[in-house]
Every structure is written in C-alpha cells, then in structure tokens.
Amino acid sequence: MDGKTRVCGIIANPVEHSMSPLLQNLYAKRTGVNLAYVPYKVKEENLEQAVEGAYALNILGLNVTVPHKQTVMKYLKEIDETAADIGAVNTLVRMDGGYKGYNTDVPGLLRSVREEGIVLKDRACILIGAGGAGKAAAYMMAKEGASVIYLLNRSQEKAKALTDWVNKLVGRDVVKPLPLGDHGKIPDGKYFTVQSTSVGMHPNVGVAPIEDPAFYQKVGEAVDVIYTPAKTRFMEHVEAAGGRAINGLNMLLYQGVISYELWNPGVKVDEETITEARTTIEERLAASRKAAAWKGNLILIGFMGAGKTCVGEAYAKKHGLTMVDTDYLIREEAGTSISDIFAERGEEAFRQMETELLKKLVANRENKSERMILSVGGGLPLRKENRELLKKLGRVVYLRVTADTVLKRLKGDTTRPLLQGSDVRENVETLIEKRNPIYEESSHQSLEVDGIDIPEVVKAIEKLEKETPVYDGKQ
C-alpha cells in the first residue's frame, strides 16, 4: 500500500464472517490493481453517516449486505435500473457527488447460468421460493424472456406479491403461482429450475423443499442458490432423475467479480483467478464446518416456557446456523400434530419416536460431523436412554425457570393440557420440582433464565462454551 492505494470495502452488521475481503483482495493482487478491501461494521442507525463518511474519505466503492441493502438506497446519488427494480442494492460505485447503487446478485446469477450454457429465452421455468433470492431469480428469468415461470411457495400471500410484481414489471403474465404441494399440477416437460430457499443448507442438510421423485422428472437443468454443502439433497434428486444441477457458489463468486469490475472499469477478472477464488472459498467453508463440528452441537432442554426455542433461534441467527426443534421434526415425520399422536397412539409411542429421532441425530453427527442447535421437548429427557443420547449429541444446557415465569409466559395458551383446570400453579410447581433432578442429570450445565432477556441468555451460553468446552459429549 502507498499514497495511491484506492480503498473499497463492505458494510454490514455483523461483518466479521464475510469472505469478501479475502476474495476482493485476491482479485486486486491478480489483476495488478493498487487496491485494498476492508470490512466495516456499521449499525443501522449509523448508515447515513457511514455512506457520507466513505465518500468524504475518497473510498472508491463498497459492497452492502444485511441489514442495509434496502435502507442504503435513500443515501445514494443514483441507482441502477436493475437495483431500482429489485429494490435492493449490494454495490456502491463512487461518482461525482456521491455513490451509484447497483445490484450484482441478478447479473451474478445470470452469469452463472450462462456459463453452464443455459439459455432462458422462451424457456419454461420453475422457481421454488419467493424470498429475496427468489425475487432476484424471478426477475432474471422474466427479463431474459422465459415463456412461463411456475412459482412454488408455501406462503401464497408472498407468492402472489412476487407474481404481481414481476408480471407488472415485464408487462405479461409470465409467473404462475402454485402452493408448494401442488407441484404435480405443473405440465410435463423439462424445466429450468431455481431452488431459492434455505432448505438443505448446512447444517440442516439431507432435506429438500420437495421430496417427491415425480417432481424431479420435470427438471432439466437446475440451480440451487445454496453453496454449502456443495451438493444439496435437492441437487441429488435432480441428478438421480437424469437432470443437471449446479450450486450457488458461482453466483456468489460472480456477483463479487461484477462488483470488482464496476469499481475498476476496463479490468477483467480471468477464469484462472475465479478458479483460485472458488478453491479458496471451498477450503474456507470446509475449515469452518470442521471448526463447528469440533465446537459441538448445542442442545437446549428445560420445562415448557423456559425459552428454549426463542434462545435457540437467537443463537442460531447470531452465529449463522440453523435451529431445529424435536417436536417439529417429529410432526414432520409423522405428518400430524403432537396432540394427535398422544390421542391416537399414546404417550409411550411418542416417547419412542423421540428416542428414534435422537438415534438418527447421533448417527448423523457421527457420519457427517454436522453442527446443529437443537431445542428439546420438555418431556424428552424423562427416558434414561434419551438422557444418554443427548450427551452424545453435544453440549446440553438446561434453562431453569420458576413456576411464576412459566405461568406468565404461557398465560392464555390453550394448547397445553397441563395449563388447563383449576390447579394449574400446583401442577406446574409439582412437575418442575419432579423434573429438576432429571434435567440436571441430562445436562452439562444449567442457566437460571428468570428475568433475563434472550440476548443475555445467548451471551451466557457463549461464555459457557468459551470457558468449558464439550467434545464428543464430554467436558
């Protein structure tokens, strides 16, 4: 670096885990450009000052990601047509008087598709998911002249909103929304398909948004926007049916390359450099997965109302992981509600289902070294076998609450039999007292969570992880 070095960077919150500095500095080195790329952690309330300050400091350009991709648009001098259409910006390029905003997600996805020799003009397409990535994919397919786009999504409200937006934008009824379960209504053919949901993303691997083999007979070529794992369950289904599938790594790479080339007009990142970047990302992802596996799973147990799900979700969001719930997994497997399982098969059958689920999760950990955040049903640790299986899965933390907290948090809940009747407090107090020793036996550590908000509980768990590592079920 010297007095002529230009500076670019990324603004986000959090930003510590971004791989953009690694890649963008590689591009600068390989193309011979005197440029340095650095990460900037910017809180939402400081975004306007950050953009103004970057311009004042003569910063050449910035990438923008969560949670600023929409808000930053208010502080820009100009906005590119694609970014304006999408309603999100991920790249800022310096110009006279401020920055111009671009969205490179769409051209990044398009470039990855074109690199595979896929032509979308007059092509029949399927899109799974109506979130942010789905919006970019729908826009790309419609703009490239797709003949029809069948949009499969769980929420029909979100699907309709995306359908109306795309069809109005391109001036034709190209998008046809369908509930996810109605994929069988799509006419036979060989469609170009984009899987844009997070289903199947590490660590919650081994699942796909659609499991029906008949659906995949309709898929010719497919893109899964997920890039970890390298081959998702969705991709495996596509290939098993004779189709061709690629993951989202090239999309990630190309959107960064396009940003770099916007900052440096006339400079092109060659294929050799992109290959090196791809290898670098794959190595970094493999190292991250290994580190996560060594750190171990996090299992949260405790009485109903202890906050297991809320804490698990907050921890997972903070660390970029996926949380799963044992009751949810059992409902999905059984195809019915927990209350119906109790009513039709009895409690013992339900407890056996919990045990079988734990055995599968333990086997999955041993075979794939995958980390997960797991929230456990309140009665699951009652079986001795389950208590032993829990500790094989990883660190077990017992969230302790009093009856007062349980009654306060679950006031008005009519779905739990224990909370019905005239002796609710006595029932709760008796059961907590009975289960406390079992929860203690089941766990490596316990935390008192009465009167403590969720972020503080997450911090307390992080402190436990730092001070007392748990490896292979042992401290």
KOLRO-138618 format. One record per residue (C-alpha): residue number from 1; x, y, z; residue in three letters. Coordinates in nm, 2 decimals, m for minus. Layout:
N
<NUM <X Y Z> "ALA">
...
//
This chain:
475
<1 <0.00 0.00 0.00> "MET">
<2 <0.11 0.36 m0.07> "ASP">
<3 <m0.04 0.70 m0.11> "GLY">
<4 <m0.21 0.60 m0.44> "LYS">
<5 <m0.38 0.29 m0.30> "THR">
<6 <m0.76 0.30 m0.35> "ARG">
<7 <m0.98 0.16 m0.08> "VAL">
<8 <m1.30 m0.05 m0.12> "CYS">
<9 <m1.49 m0.24 0.15> "GLY">
<10 <m1.81 m0.40 0.28> "ILE">
<11 <m2.06 m0.25 0.52> "ILE">
<12 <m2.27 m0.49 0.72> "ALA">
<13 <m2.37 m0.59 1.07> "ASN">
<14 <m2.23 m0.84 1.16> "PRO">
<15 <m1.94 m0.83 0.91> "VAL">
<16 <m1.68 m1.04 1.08> "GLU">
<17 <m1.75 m1.36 0.89> "HIS">
<18 <m1.76 m1.21 0.54> "SER">
<19 <m1.54 m1.37 0.29> "MET">
<20 <m1.55 m1.07 0.06> "SER">
<21 <m1.22 m0.92 0.18> "PRO">
<22 <m1.04 m1.25 0.11> "LEU">
<23 <m1.18 m1.26 m0.25> "LEU">
<24 <m1.16 m0.89 m0.34> "GLN">
<25 <m0.80 m0.86 m0.23> "ASN">
<26 <m0.72 m1.17 m0.43> "LEU">
<27 <m0.87 m1.00 m0.74> "TYR">
<28 <m0.67 m0.69 m0.68> "ALA">
<29 <m0.35 m0.89 m0.65> "LYS">
<30 <m0.41 m1.10 m0.96> "ARG">
<31 <m0.52 m0.81 m1.18> "THR">
<32 <m0.24 m0.58 m1.06> "GLY">
<33 <m0.47 m0.31 m0.93> "VAL">
<34 <m0.34 m0.09 m0.64> "ASN">
<35 <m0.65 m0.15 m0.42> "LEU">
<36 <m0.72 m0.27 m0.06> "ALA">
<37 <m1.06 m0.40 0.05> "TYR">
<38 <m1.16 m0.39 0.42> "VAL">
<39 <m1.47 m0.48 0.63> "PRO">
<40 <m1.67 m0.21 0.81> "TYR">
<41 <m1.92 m0.30 1.08> "LYS">
<42 <m2.20 m0.04 1.05> "VAL">
<43 <m2.50 m0.02 1.28> "LYS">
<44 <m2.83 0.06 1.12> "GLU">
<45 <m2.86 0.40 1.30> "GLU">
<46 <m2.52 0.50 1.16> "ASN">
<47 <m2.57 0.40 0.80> "LEU">
<48 <m2.62 0.75 0.65> "GLU">
<49 <m2.31 0.88 0.83> "GLN">
<50 <m2.11 0.58 0.71> "ALA">
<51 <m2.20 0.64 0.34> "VAL">
<52 <m2.13 1.02 0.37> "GLU">
<53 <m1.80 0.94 0.56> "GLY">
<54 <m1.69 0.69 0.30> "ALA">
<55 <m1.74 0.95 0.03> "TYR">
<56 <m1.55 1.21 0.23> "ALA">
<57 <m1.26 0.96 0.27> "LEU">
<58 <m1.24 0.91 m0.10> "ASN">
<59 <m1.34 0.54 m0.08> "ILE">
<60 <m1.38 0.40 m0.43> "LEU">
<61 <m1.66 0.16 m0.36> "GLY">
<62 <m1.85 m0.05 m0.12> "LEU">
<63 <m2.04 m0.38 m0.10> "ASN">
<64 <m2.35 m0.36 0.11> "VAL">
<65 <m2.52 m0.66 0.28> "THR">
<66 <m2.76 m0.74 0.56> "VAL">
<67 <m2.92 m0.54 0.71> "PRO">
<68 <m2.85 m0.24 0.48> "HIS">
<69 <m2.94 m0.35 0.12> "LYS">
<70 <m3.27 m0.16 0.11> "GLN">
<71 <m3.21 0.13 0.35> "THR">
<72 <m2.89 0.24 0.18> "VAL">
<73 <m3.08 0.33 m0.13> "MET">
<74 <m3.20 0.65 0.05> "LYS">
<75 <m2.85 0.78 0.07> "TYR">
<76 <m2.73 0.73 m0.29> "LEU">
<77 <m2.68 0.98 m0.57> "LYS">
<78 <m2.81 0.74 m0.84> "GLU">
<79 <m2.95 0.39 m0.86> "ILE">
<80 <m2.90 0.14 m1.15> "ASP">
<81 <m3.22 0.02 m1.32> "GLU">
<82 <m3.19 m0.34 m1.20> "THR">
<83 <m3.13 m0.23 m0.84> "ALA">
<84 <m3.42 0.00 m0.86> "ALA">
<85 <m3.65 m0.27 m0.99> "ASP">
<86 <m3.53 m0.53 m0.73> "ILE">
<87 <m3.55 m0.27 m0.45> "GLY">
<88 <m3.21 m0.36 m0.31> "ALA">
<89 <m2.85 m0.25 m0.36> "VAL">
<90 <m2.54 m0.45 m0.28> "ASN">
<91 <m2.27 m0.24 m0.46> "THR">
<92 <m2.18 0.13 m0.44> "LEU">
<93 <m1.96 0.29 m0.70> "VAL">
<94 <m1.82 0.64 m0.65> "ARG">
<95 <m1.93 0.91 m0.88> "MET">
<96 <m1.94 1.29 m0.87> "ASP">
<97 <m2.14 1.40 m0.57> "GLY">
<98 <m2.20 1.06 m0.41> "GLY">
<99 <m2.24 0.69 m0.49> "TYR">
<100 <m2.44 0.50 m0.75> "LYS">
<101 <m2.61 0.18 m0.64> "GLY">
<102 <m2.61 m0.15 m0.82> "TYR">
<103 <m2.75 m0.50 m0.76> "ASN">
<104 <m2.50 m0.76 m0.88> "THR">
<105 <m2.70 m1.06 m0.74> "ASP">
<106 <m2.91 m1.07 m1.06> "VAL">
<107 <m2.62 m1.04 m1.31> "PRO">
<108 <m2.42 m1.28 m1.09> "GLY">
<109 <m2.69 m1.55 m1.11> "LEU">
<110 <m2.74 m1.48 m1.48> "LEU">
<111 <m2.36 m1.52 m1.55> "ARG">
<112 <m2.35 m1.85 m1.36> "SER">
<113 <m2.64 m1.97 m1.57> "VAL">
<114 <m2.49 m1.86 m1.90> "ARG">
<115 <m2.16 m2.02 m1.80> "GLU">
<116 <m2.34 m2.35 m1.80> "GLU">
<117 <m2.47 m2.29 m2.15> "GLY">
<118 <m2.83 m2.25 m2.03> "ILE">
<119 <m3.05 m2.01 m2.25> "VAL">
<120 <m3.36 m1.87 m2.08> "LEU">
<121 <m3.52 m1.71 m2.39> "LYS">
<122 <m3.86 m1.89 m2.45> "ASP">
<123 <m3.77 m2.14 m2.18> "ARG">
<124 <m4.03 m2.28 m1.94> "ALA">
<125 <m3.91 m2.24 m1.58> "CYS">
<126 <m3.99 m2.34 m1.22> "ILE">
<127 <m3.89 m2.13 m0.92> "LEU">
<128 <m3.91 m2.27 m0.57> "ILE">
<129 <m3.93 m1.99 m0.30> "GLY">
<130 <m4.05 m1.63 m0.30> "ALA">
<131 <m3.79 m1.47 m0.07> "GLY">
<132 <m3.51 m1.23 m0.16> "GLY">
<133 <m3.32 m1.48 m0.37> "ALA">
<134 <m3.64 m1.59 m0.53> "GLY">
<135 <m3.72 m1.23 m0.63> "LYS">
<136 <m3.38 m1.20 m0.80> "ALA">
<137 <m3.43 m1.53 m0.98> "ALA">
<138 <m3.78 m1.44 m1.10> "ALA">
<139 <m3.66 m1.11 m1.22> "TYR">
<140 <m3.37 m1.26 m1.41> "MET">
<141 <m3.59 m1.53 m1.58> "MET">
<142 <m3.86 m1.29 m1.67> "ALA">
<143 <m3.62 m1.03 m1.81> "LYS">
<144 <m3.44 m1.30 m2.01> "GLU">
<145 <m3.76 m1.39 m2.19> "GLY">
<146 <m3.88 m1.71 m2.01> "ALA">
<147 <m4.21 m1.83 m2.16> "SER">
<148 <m4.35 m1.92 m1.82> "VAL">
<149 <m4.24 m1.94 m1.46> "ILE">
<150 <m4.42 m2.17 m1.22> "TYR">
<151 <m4.37 m2.03 m0.87> "LEU">
<152 <m4.39 m2.29 m0.59> "LEU">
<153 <m4.41 m2.15 m0.24> "ASN">
<154 <m4.56 m2.24 0.10> "ARG">
<155 <m4.70 m1.89 0.16> "SER">
<156 <m4.94 m1.80 m0.11> "GLN">
<157 <m4.95 m1.44 0.01> "GLU">
<158 <m4.58 m1.40 m0.06> "LYS">
<159 <m4.61 m1.59 m0.39> "ALA">
<160 <m4.89 m1.36 m0.51> "LYS">
<161 <m4.70 m1.05 m0.41> "ALA">
<162 <m4.40 m1.17 m0.61> "LEU">
<163 <m4.62 m1.28 m0.90> "THR">
<164 <m4.79 m0.94 m0.92> "ASP">
<165 <m4.47 m0.75 m0.90> "TRP">
<166 <m4.29 m0.95 m1.18> "VAL">
<167 <m4.59 m0.96 m1.42> "ASN">
<168 <m4.65 m0.59 m1.38> "LYS">
<169 <m4.28 m0.52 m1.43> "LEU">
<170 <m4.25 m0.71 m1.76> "VAL">
<171 <m4.60 m0.64 m1.88> "GLY">
<172 <m4.71 m1.00 m1.92> "ARG">
<173 <m4.85 m1.29 m1.71> "ASP">
<174 <m4.53 m1.49 m1.71> "VAL">
<175 <m4.54 m1.60 m1.34> "VAL">
<176 <m4.79 m1.86 m1.24> "LYS">
<177 <m4.81 m1.92 m0.86> "PRO">
<178 <m4.89 m2.25 m0.70> "LEU">
<179 <m4.88 m2.39 m0.35> "PRO">
<180 <m4.57 m2.60 m0.29> "LEU">
<181 <m4.77 m2.91 m0.25> "GLY">
<182 <m4.94 m2.86 m0.59> "ASP">
<183 <m4.62 m2.92 m0.79> "HIS">
<184 <m4.79 m3.21 m0.96> "GLY">
<185 <m5.02 m2.96 m1.15> "LYS">
<186 <m4.72 m2.84 m1.35> "ILE">
<187 <m4.74 m2.98 m1.70> "PRO">
<188 <m4.49 m3.25 m1.80> "ASP">
<189 <m4.17 m3.11 m1.96> "GLY">
<190 <m3.80 m3.04 m1.89> "LYS">
<191 <m3.79 m2.71 m1.70> "TYR">
<192 <m3.50 m2.49 m1.59> "PHE">
<193 <m3.55 m2.47 m1.22> "THR">
<194 <m3.41 m2.25 m0.94> "VAL">
<195 <m3.43 m2.36 m0.58> "GLN">
<196 <m3.41 m2.03 m0.39> "SER">
<197 <m3.50 m2.13 m0.03> "THR">
<198 <m3.26 m2.21 0.26> "SER">
<199 <m3.39 m2.57 0.29> "VAL">
<200 <m3.10 m2.81 0.28> "GLY">
<201 <m2.84 m2.55 0.39> "MET">
<202 <m2.56 m2.66 0.62> "HIS">
<203 <m2.60 m2.77 0.90> "PRO">
<204 <m2.96 m2.88 0.83> "ASN">
<205 <m2.86 m3.10 0.53> "VAL">
<206 <m3.03 m3.41 0.39> "GLY">
<207 <m3.36 m3.24 0.32> "VAL">
<208 <m3.52 m3.08 0.01> "ALA">
<209 <m3.82 m2.84 m0.03> "PRO">
<210 <m3.98 m3.12 m0.24> "ILE">
<211 <m3.91 m3.49 m0.19> "GLU">
<212 <m4.15 m3.64 m0.44> "ASP">
<213 <m3.93 m3.81 m0.71> "PRO">
<214 <m4.20 m3.75 m0.97> "ALA">
<215 <m4.14 m3.37 m0.95> "PHE">
<216 <m3.77 m3.41 m1.05> "TYR">
<217 <m3.87 m3.59 m1.37> "GLN">
<218 <m3.97 m3.24 m1.49> "LYS">
<219 <m3.64 m3.08 m1.41> "VAL">
<220 <m3.39 m3.05 m1.70> "GLY">
<221 <m3.13 m2.81 m1.55> "GLU">
<222 <m3.13 m2.66 m1.20> "ALA">
<223 <m2.96 m2.41 m0.98> "VAL">
<224 <m2.97 m2.44 m0.60> "ASP">
<225 <m2.87 m2.10 m0.46> "VAL">
<226 <m2.72 m2.28 m0.16> "ILE">
<227 <m2.34 m2.35 m0.18> "TYR">
<228 <m2.28 m2.53 0.15> "THR">
<229 <m2.30 m2.82 0.13> "PRO">
<230 <m2.15 m2.84 m0.22> "ALA">
<231 <m2.42 m3.09 m0.32> "LYS">
<232 <m2.76 m3.05 m0.16> "THR">
<233 <m3.04 m3.30 m0.13> "ARG">
<234 <m3.23 m3.10 m0.40> "PHE">
<235 <m2.93 m3.14 m0.64> "MET">
<236 <m2.91 m3.51 m0.56> "GLU">
<237 <m3.27 m3.55 m0.65> "HIS">
<238 <m3.22 m3.36 m0.98> "VAL">
<239 <m2.92 m3.58 m1.08> "GLU">
<240 <m3.10 m3.90 m0.98> "ALA">
<241 <m3.37 m3.81 m1.22> "ALA">
<242 <m3.13 m3.75 m1.50> "GLY">
<243 <m3.11 m3.37 m1.48> "GLY">
<244 <m2.81 m3.14 m1.44> "ARG">
<245 <m2.77 m2.94 m1.12> "ALA">
<246 <m2.53 m2.67 m1.00> "ILE">
<247 <m2.50 m2.50 m0.66> "ASN">
<248 <m2.49 m2.13 m0.57> "GLY">
<249 <m2.11 m2.09 m0.54> "LEU">
<250 <m2.06 m1.95 m0.89> "ASN">
<251 <m2.34 m1.70 m0.82> "MET">
<252 <m2.16 m1.59 m0.51> "LEU">
<253 <m1.83 m1.56 m0.70> "LEU">
<254 <m1.97 m1.37 m1.00> "TYR">
<255 <m2.16 m1.12 m0.80> "GLN">
<256 <m1.84 m1.02 m0.63> "GLY">
<257 <m1.64 m1.02 m0.96> "VAL">
<258 <m1.90 m0.79 m1.11> "ILE">
<259 <m1.86 m0.55 m0.82> "SER">
<260 <m1.49 m0.55 m0.86> "TYR">
<261 <m1.52 m0.48 m1.23> "GLU">
<262 <m1.76 m0.20 m1.17> "LEU">
<263 <m1.50 m0.03 m0.94> "TRP">
<264 <m1.23 m0.09 m1.20> "ASN">
<265 <m1.37 m0.02 m1.55> "PRO">
<266 <m1.17 m0.20 m1.82> "GLY">
<267 <m1.03 m0.45 m1.57> "VAL">
<268 <m1.14 m0.82 m1.62> "LYS">
<269 <m1.10 m1.10 m1.37> "VAL">
<270 <m0.99 m1.40 m1.57> "ASP">
<271 <m1.11 m1.76 m1.53> "GLU">
<272 <m0.79 m1.87 m1.36> "GLU">
<273 <m0.84 m1.62 m1.09> "THR">
<274 <m1.21 m1.72 m1.05> "ILE">
<275 <m1.09 m2.09 m1.02> "THR">
<276 <m0.85 m1.99 m0.75> "GLU">
<277 <m1.12 m1.79 m0.57> "ALA">
<278 <m1.36 m2.09 m0.59> "ARG">
<279 <m1.09 m2.32 m0.44> "THR">
<280 <m1.02 m2.06 m0.16> "THR">
<281 <m1.39 m2.04 m0.07> "ILE">
<282 <m1.43 m2.42 m0.07> "GLU">
<283 <m1.13 m2.46 0.16> "GLU">
<284 <m1.26 m2.19 0.40> "ARG">
<285 <m1.60 m2.35 0.41> "LEU">
<286 <m1.45 m2.69 0.48> "ALA">
<287 <m1.24 m2.54 0.77> "ALA">
<288 <m1.55 m2.36 0.91> "SER">
<289 <m1.75 m2.68 0.91> "ARG">
<290 <m1.47 m2.87 1.08> "LYS">
<291 <m1.44 m2.60 1.34> "ALA">
<292 <m1.81 m2.60 1.40> "ALA">
<293 <m1.82 m2.98 1.44> "ALA">
<294 <m1.53 m2.96 1.69> "TRP">
<295 <m1.71 m2.70 1.88> "LYS">
<296 <m2.00 m2.93 1.91> "GLY">
<297 <m2.38 m2.92 1.89> "ASN">
<298 <m2.58 m2.71 2.13> "LEU">
<299 <m2.89 m2.87 2.28> "ILE">
<300 <m3.13 m2.67 2.50> "LEU">
<301 <m3.35 m2.85 2.75> "ILE">
<302 <m3.59 m2.74 3.01> "GLY">
<303 <m3.96 m2.70 3.12> "PHE">
<304 <m4.21 m2.55 2.88> "MET">
<305 <m4.19 m2.17 2.88> "GLY">
<306 <m3.82 m2.18 2.95> "ALA">
<307 <m3.75 m2.01 2.62> "GLY">
<308 <m3.57 m2.30 2.45> "LYS">
<309 <m3.70 m2.22 2.10> "THR">
<310 <m3.65 m1.84 2.13> "CYS">
<311 <m3.30 m1.87 2.27> "VAL">
<312 <m3.21 m2.14 2.01> "GLY">
<313 <m3.33 m1.92 1.72> "GLU">
<314 <m3.15 m1.61 1.85> "ALA">
<315 <m2.82 m1.81 1.90> "TYR">
<316 <m2.86 m1.97 1.55> "ALA">
<317 <m2.92 m1.63 1.39> "LYS">
<318 <m2.63 m1.47 1.56> "LYS">
<319 <m2.39 m1.75 1.45> "HIS">
<320 <m2.53 m1.81 1.10> "GLY">
<321 <m2.66 m2.16 1.20> "LEU">
<322 <m2.99 m2.34 1.17> "THR">
<323 <m3.20 m2.44 1.47> "MET">
<324 <m3.43 m2.74 1.47> "VAL">
<325 <m3.69 m2.85 1.73> "ASP">
<326 <m3.75 m3.21 1.82> "THR">
<327 <m4.13 m3.17 1.83> "ASP">
<328 <m4.12 m3.00 1.48> "TYR">
<329 <m3.91 m3.29 1.34> "LEU">
<330 <m4.15 m3.55 1.49> "ILE">
<331 <m4.45 m3.36 1.35> "ARG">
<332 <m4.29 m3.36 1.01> "GLU">
<333 <m4.21 m3.73 1.02> "GLU">
<334 <m4.55 m3.83 1.15> "ALA">
<335 <m4.75 m3.59 0.93> "GLY">
<336 <m4.97 m3.50 1.22> "THR">
<337 <m4.97 m3.29 1.54> "SER">
<338 <m4.82 m3.39 1.87> "ILE">
<339 <m5.16 m3.38 2.04> "SER">
<340 <m5.30 m3.61 1.78> "ASP">
<341 <m5.00 m3.85 1.83> "ILE">
<342 <m5.08 m3.85 2.21> "PHE">
<343 <m5.45 m3.91 2.15> "ALA">
<344 <m5.42 m4.18 1.88> "GLU">
<345 <m5.10 m4.36 1.98> "ARG">
<346 <m5.04 m4.27 2.34> "GLY">
<347 <m4.75 m4.11 2.53> "GLU">
<348 <m4.53 m4.41 2.52> "GLU">
<349 <m4.54 m4.42 2.14> "ALA">
<350 <m4.45 m4.05 2.13> "PHE">
<351 <m4.16 m4.11 2.37> "ARG">
<352 <m4.03 m4.39 2.15> "GLN">
<353 <m4.05 m4.15 1.85> "MET">
<354 <m3.83 m3.91 2.04> "GLU">
<355 <m3.58 m4.18 2.11> "THR">
<356 <m3.56 m4.29 1.75> "GLU">
<357 <m3.52 m3.93 1.64> "LEU">
<358 <m3.22 m3.88 1.88> "LEU">
<359 <m3.06 m4.20 1.75> "LYS">
<360 <m3.08 m4.06 1.39> "LYS">
<361 <m2.94 m3.73 1.50> "LEU">
<362 <m2.65 m3.90 1.68> "VAL">
<363 <m2.58 m4.12 1.37> "ALA">
<364 <m2.59 m3.80 1.15> "ASN">
<365 <m2.33 m3.63 1.37> "ARG">
<366 <m2.10 m3.93 1.37> "GLU">
<367 <m2.12 m3.97 0.99> "ASN">
<368 <m2.12 m3.61 0.88> "LYS">
<369 <m1.98 m3.40 1.17> "SER">
<370 <m2.26 m3.15 1.13> "GLU">
<371 <m2.33 m2.89 1.39> "ARG">
<372 <m2.68 m2.80 1.49> "MET">
<373 <m2.88 m2.60 1.75> "ILE">
<374 <m3.15 m2.83 1.90> "LEU">
<375 <m3.45 m2.73 2.11> "SER">
<376 <m3.58 m3.04 2.30> "VAL">
<377 <m3.94 m3.11 2.41> "GLY">
<378 <m3.99 m3.08 2.79> "GLY">
<379 <m4.06 m3.45 2.84> "GLY">
<380 <m3.79 m3.59 2.62> "LEU">
<381 <m3.52 m3.62 2.89> "PRO">
<382 <m3.75 m3.84 3.11> "LEU">
<383 <m3.62 m4.15 2.94> "ARG">
<384 <m3.28 m4.26 3.07> "LYS">
<385 <m3.18 m4.37 2.71> "GLU">
<386 <m3.27 m4.02 2.59> "ASN">
<387 <m3.05 m3.86 2.85> "ARG">
<388 <m2.76 m4.06 2.74> "GLU">
<389 <m2.82 m3.99 2.37> "LEU">
<390 <m2.85 m3.61 2.44> "LEU">
<391 <m2.50 m3.60 2.58> "LYS">
<392 <m2.37 m3.79 2.28> "LYS">
<393 <m2.50 m3.51 2.06> "LEU">
<394 <m2.30 m3.23 2.22> "GLY">
<395 <m2.33 m2.96 2.49> "ARG">
<396 <m2.66 m2.99 2.68> "VAL">
<397 <m2.77 m2.67 2.86> "VAL">
<398 <m3.06 m2.67 3.10> "TYR">
<399 <m3.26 m2.35 3.10> "LEU">
<400 <m3.40 m2.32 3.45> "ARG">
<401 <m3.72 m2.13 3.52> "VAL">
<402 <m3.97 m2.09 3.81> "THR">
<403 <m4.34 m2.16 3.80> "ALA">
<404 <m4.41 m1.79 3.81> "ASP">
<405 <m4.22 m1.74 3.48> "THR">
<406 <m4.39 m2.04 3.32> "VAL">
<407 <m4.73 m1.91 3.41> "LEU">
<408 <m4.65 m1.56 3.30> "LYS">
<409 <m4.51 m1.66 2.96> "ARG">
<410 <m4.78 m1.92 2.88> "LEU">
<411 <m5.08 m1.72 3.00> "LYS">
<412 <m5.37 m1.78 2.77> "GLY">
<413 <m5.21 m2.08 2.60> "ASP">
<414 <m5.49 m2.33 2.55> "THR">
<415 <m5.29 m2.59 2.36> "THR">
<416 <m5.12 m2.75 2.67> "ARG">
<417 <m5.33 m2.98 2.89> "PRO">
<418 <m5.11 m2.91 3.19> "LEU">
<419 <m5.22 m2.54 3.18> "LEU">
<420 <m5.59 m2.62 3.20> "GLN">
<421 <m5.81 m2.68 3.50> "GLY">
<422 <m5.82 m2.52 3.85> "SER">
<423 <m5.49 m2.63 3.99> "ASP">
<424 <m5.26 m2.50 3.72> "VAL">
<425 <m5.00 m2.35 3.96> "ARG">
<426 <m4.98 m2.65 4.18> "GLU">
<427 <m4.94 m2.88 3.87> "ASN">
<428 <m4.66 m2.67 3.73> "VAL">
<429 <m4.48 m2.64 4.06> "GLU">
<430 <m4.50 m3.01 4.13> "THR">
<431 <m4.38 m3.11 3.78> "LEU">
<432 <m4.09 m2.86 3.79> "ILE">
<433 <m3.98 m3.00 4.12> "GLU">
<434 <m4.00 m3.35 3.99> "LYS">
<435 <m3.82 m3.28 3.67> "ARG">
<436 <m3.54 m3.06 3.80> "ASN">
<437 <m3.31 m3.35 3.90> "PRO">
<438 <m3.38 m3.52 3.56> "ILE">
<439 <m3.29 m3.21 3.37> "TYR">
<440 <m2.97 m3.16 3.58> "GLU">
<441 <m2.87 m3.52 3.51> "GLU">
<442 <m2.93 m3.47 3.14> "SER">
<443 <m2.72 m3.16 3.10> "SER">
<444 <m2.36 m3.05 3.11> "HIS">
<445 <m2.45 m2.71 3.25> "GLN">
<446 <m2.76 m2.51 3.37> "SER">
<447 <m2.85 m2.15 3.35> "LEU">
<448 <m3.11 m1.95 3.56> "GLU">
<449 <m3.31 m1.76 3.30> "VAL">
<450 <m3.58 m1.60 3.51> "ASP">
<451 <m3.59 m1.23 3.44> "GLY">
<452 <m3.30 m1.25 3.18> "ILE">
<453 <m3.37 m1.14 2.82> "ASP">
<454 <m3.29 m1.36 2.53> "ILE">
<455 <m2.97 m1.18 2.41> "PRO">
<456 <m2.82 m1.21 2.76> "GLU">
<457 <m2.90 m1.58 2.77> "VAL">
<458 <m2.72 m1.62 2.44> "VAL">
<459 <m2.42 m1.44 2.58> "LYS">
<460 <m2.42 m1.66 2.89> "ALA">
<461 <m2.42 m1.97 2.67> "ILE">
<462 <m2.13 m1.83 2.47> "GLU">
<463 <m1.94 m1.78 2.79> "LYS">
<464 <m2.00 m2.14 2.89> "LEU">
<465 <m1.87 m2.26 2.55> "GLU">
<466 <m1.56 m2.05 2.59> "LYS">
<467 <m1.48 m2.15 2.95> "GLU">
<468 <m1.58 m2.52 2.94> "THR">
<469 <m1.55 m2.69 2.60> "PRO">
<470 <m1.75 m3.01 2.55> "VAL">
<471 <m1.61 m3.26 2.29> "TYR">
<472 <m1.78 m3.58 2.19> "ASP">
<473 <m2.03 m3.55 2.47> "GLY">
<474 <m1.77 m3.49 2.75> "LYS">
<475 <m1.64 m3.18 2.92> "GLN">
//
